[in-house]
Amino acid sequence: MNEAAVMPRGNAVAATATDMSGTAGRTDGRNRRAAETRRKVIEAAKAMIAETSTAPTVVAVAKRADVSVRSVFQHFGDVESLFVTVMDAIRKDVAAPAPTAATEPLPIRIASTVQSFAETFDKIVPLRVAAGQFVDHPALIERGQASKRELRAAISQAFAPEFESLDEQAREELADAIGAALSLDAWIVLRRRDGLSFERATAVWRRTLSALMGYNQVAAAAAE
């Protein structure tokens, strides 16, 4: 006869509850350790990307995080999945550019939009450069397209009065032109390839956007 059968019912229930509590405690402990390992791996990879602008290897991340290589693979499967997870973590840390109020004078909107975009892009340049080796990864393509849509929406909102004066085709062309001129890739060219300071690069962008918006005003006037 087992122990539960000979003890009073209340004691049997208490013993069962204790057993279940112990199991739950062990499970919670494992979950906490797993979450901490995952956090350490992500933070290590983020730091290495910021320092080197390259995608770190699993071995290097494991060493930096002070965990086993096996642990990294258990949590992320492969280096591509790790990189996508790290990209999402960095994107979450960096706030998207806030749209400038369309009621402000045009020069203020131009300067504010350029400053906002430049500050955001400067933080994610290392990530974008590191992502080069995974350029064809579907998850990265999807996130890149989402970012472009967000930036296009911010531009459309900031310059709503100017867009409203144009027909549909002209609006799309202007949005495409601004999107190309003020893209992350364009910022990387100015900052990394041409070696411009942050101040000089933003000055270039202000002049470029001013020229685009000035042309827009001339075109709109000519169409009237």
RAPE-V883446 format. One record per residue. RES is the residue in three letters. PSI is psi in radians with two decimals (999 if undefined). Layout:
{{RES;PSI} {RES;PSI}}
This chain:
{{MET;2.36} {ASN;2.96} {GLU;-0.68} {ALA;-0.50} {ALA;-0.52} {VAL;-0.25} {MET;2.69} {PRO;2.65} {ARG;-0.74} {GLY;-0.71} {ASN;-0.62} {ALA;-0.73} {VAL;-0.73} {ALA;-0.72} {ALA;-0.72} {THR;-0.74} {ALA;-0.68} {THR;-0.74} {ASP;-0.76} {MET;-0.67} {SER;-0.71} {GLY;-0.73} {THR;-0.76} {ALA;-0.67} {GLY;-0.73} {ARG;-0.69} {THR;-0.77} {ASP;-0.69} {GLY;-0.74} {ARG;-0.73} {ASN;-0.72} {ARG;-0.73} {ARG;-0.70} {ALA;-0.74} {ALA;-0.68} {GLU;-0.70} {THR;-0.79} {ARG;-0.76} {ARG;-0.77} {LYS;-0.69} {VAL;-0.81} {ILE;-0.79} {GLU;-0.67} {ALA;-0.78} {ALA;-0.72} {LYS;-0.79} {ALA;-0.72} {MET;-0.65} {ILE;-0.74} {ALA;-0.60} {GLU;-0.58} {THR;-0.26} {SER;0.49} {THR;2.69} {ALA;2.07} {PRO;2.72} {THR;2.82} {VAL;-0.70} {VAL;-0.78} {ALA;-0.71} {VAL;-0.75} {ALA;-0.74} {LYS;-0.76} {ARG;-0.65} {ALA;-0.16} {ASP;0.80} {VAL;2.99} {SER;2.69} {VAL;-0.66} {ARG;-0.68} {SER;-0.70} {VAL;-0.81} {PHE;-0.59} {GLN;-0.62} {HIS;-0.52} {PHE;-0.22} {GLY;-0.98} {ASP;3.02} {VAL;-0.54} {GLU;-0.78} {SER;-0.67} {LEU;-0.78} {PHE;-0.72} {VAL;-0.73} {THR;-0.74} {VAL;-0.70} {MET;-0.77} {ASP;-0.66} {ALA;-0.72} {ILE;-0.73} {ARG;-0.62} {LYS;-0.60} {ASP;-0.52} {VAL;2.02} {ALA;2.47} {ALA;2.63} {PRO;2.25} {ALA;2.33} {PRO;2.47} {THR;2.47} {ALA;2.27} {ALA;-0.17} {THR;-0.22} {GLU;2.71} {PRO;2.64} {LEU;-0.80} {PRO;-0.64} {ILE;-0.70} {ARG;-0.67} {ILE;-0.86} {ALA;-0.72} {SER;-0.73} {THR;-0.80} {VAL;-0.79} {GLN;-0.77} {SER;-0.82} {PHE;-0.78} {ALA;-0.76} {GLU;-0.70} {THR;-0.85} {PHE;-0.63} {ASP;-0.50} {LYS;-0.45} {ILE;0.09} {VAL;-0.84} {PRO;-0.68} {LEU;-0.76} {ARG;-0.71} {VAL;-0.76} {ALA;-0.51} {ALA;-0.12} {GLY;-0.63} {GLN;-0.19} {PHE;0.45} {VAL;-0.51} {ASP;0.12} {HIS;2.22} {PRO;-0.70} {ALA;-0.66} {LEU;-0.65} {ILE;-0.78} {GLU;-0.78} {ARG;-0.62} {GLY;-0.72} {GLN;-0.66} {ALA;-0.71} {SER;-0.71} {LYS;-0.66} {ARG;-0.69} {GLU;-0.76} {LEU;-0.68} {ARG;-0.69} {ALA;-0.69} {ALA;-0.70} {ILE;-0.79} {SER;-0.64} {GLN;-0.74} {ALA;-0.61} {PHE;0.60} {ALA;-0.78} {PRO;-0.69} {GLU;-0.66} {PHE;-0.62} {GLU;-0.39} {SER;-0.04} {LEU;2.77} {ASP;3.03} {GLU;-0.78} {GLN;-0.75} {ALA;-0.63} {ARG;-0.77} {GLU;-0.71} {GLU;-0.72} {LEU;-0.74} {ALA;-0.70} {ASP;-0.72} {ALA;-0.78} {ILE;-0.73} {GLY;-0.65} {ALA;-0.70} {ALA;-0.62} {LEU;0.73} {SER;2.88} {LEU;-0.70} {ASP;-0.69} {ALA;-0.65} {TRP;-0.69} {ILE;-0.68} {VAL;-0.81} {LEU;-0.76} {ARG;-0.71} {ARG;-0.89} {ARG;-0.83} {ASP;-0.23} {GLY;0.50} {LEU;2.58} {SER;2.88} {PHE;-0.77} {GLU;-0.75} {ARG;-0.72} {ALA;-0.73} {THR;-0.59} {ALA;-0.70} {VAL;-0.77} {TRP;-0.67} {ARG;-0.74} {ARG;-0.72} {THR;-0.82} {LEU;-0.64} {SER;-0.72} {ALA;-0.74} {LEU;-0.77} {MET;-0.57} {GLY;-0.73} {TYR;-0.67} {ASN;-0.76} {GLN;-0.70} {VAL;-0.76} {ALA;-0.73} {ALA;-0.72} {ALA;-0.67} {ALA;-0.50} {ALA;-0.29} {GLU;999}}
